Amino acid sequence: MPLPWWRSSPGIVSVFAQQQPTFRTGTQIVSLFATVLDGQKRLVPNLIQDDFEILDNDKLQPIVFFDNDVAADHRRRHARHQRQHDRIRSRC
């Protein structure tokens, strides 16, 4: 009995053997920075992760990283401002 065409052709078999399944995945982490002020526009200190909820299209999203470091926030803003200033200077 002759072999089926796909078994009798080693070229076709090797192509099938070399194909790997495609696996696609993705993740997206979005950085959010918040400043919380009270009714007199004073900074509200000592907030913790449980004080916040993040909703996307009314669906609760997990908070994967939380930092309540006011000094770090100030450093980030200063660094961003410095980068913007450097870009403007480099155009002149």
N, C-alpha and C positions, 0 to 999 in steps of 0.2 A: 504494500500500500504506500503510495507516495505521501511525503510530508506536506502539511499545509504550506501555502506560499510564504507565510510569515515566519515559519520555522526553517524553510529551505533557503532563505536568503540571510546570510550572516550579517550583511550590512544593515538591514532593517532591524534585526534583533539588537545589534549593538547601539543603534540610535535610541531605541526604546530604553535600553539599560542605562544609557548615559543621562537621560532626562531626569532632573531632580524636581520634586514637587515645589510649587511656588508657595511661599509663606509670606504673607503681608501682615504687618502690624504697624501700629502707630500709637503715639502718645503725645499729649500736648499738655504742658504745664504752663500756666499763665501766671506771671507775677502780678500781684495786686499790692499796692501800697495805700494805706489808709491813715488818715489823721482824724481822730475823734475829738470833737470839741463839745463842751457843755453849753448851756444856755447863755453864759456870759462870754462865750468864745475862748474859754480856757481849755488847755490840753487835758484830756482825761487820761490819767496815768494808770499803770498796773492792770491793763486789760490782758486777758488770757485767751487762748485759742477758742475755748468754749463760749466766749462772748461774741463770736462771729459766726455767721452763716453765709455761705456762698451759694447763690442760686444761678443756674443757667437754664433759661426757658422754664422757670418754675421747678426745676429739678435740683435737689440738693447735691452739691458737689463736695468731694472730700478736700480737706485742707491737708496737703502733704508736707508743708513746712510752715512754721509760724515763728516769727521773731518779733519781740517787743523791745528792741534795742533802739532807743531814740538816738543815741550817738551814731549807730550804724546807719540809720536813716539819714541823718544829717550828712554823713560822709558820702553816701550814695548820691544825694542831691548835689552836693558840692562837686563831686567828680563829674556828674552829668553836665552841670553848668560849665565846668572847666573844659570839657570836650566840645561843647557848643561854642564857647569862646575861641578855642583853638581853631575850630573849623572856619569861623568867621575871619580870624586873623590870616589864615592860610589862603583865603580867597583874595586878599588885598595885595 
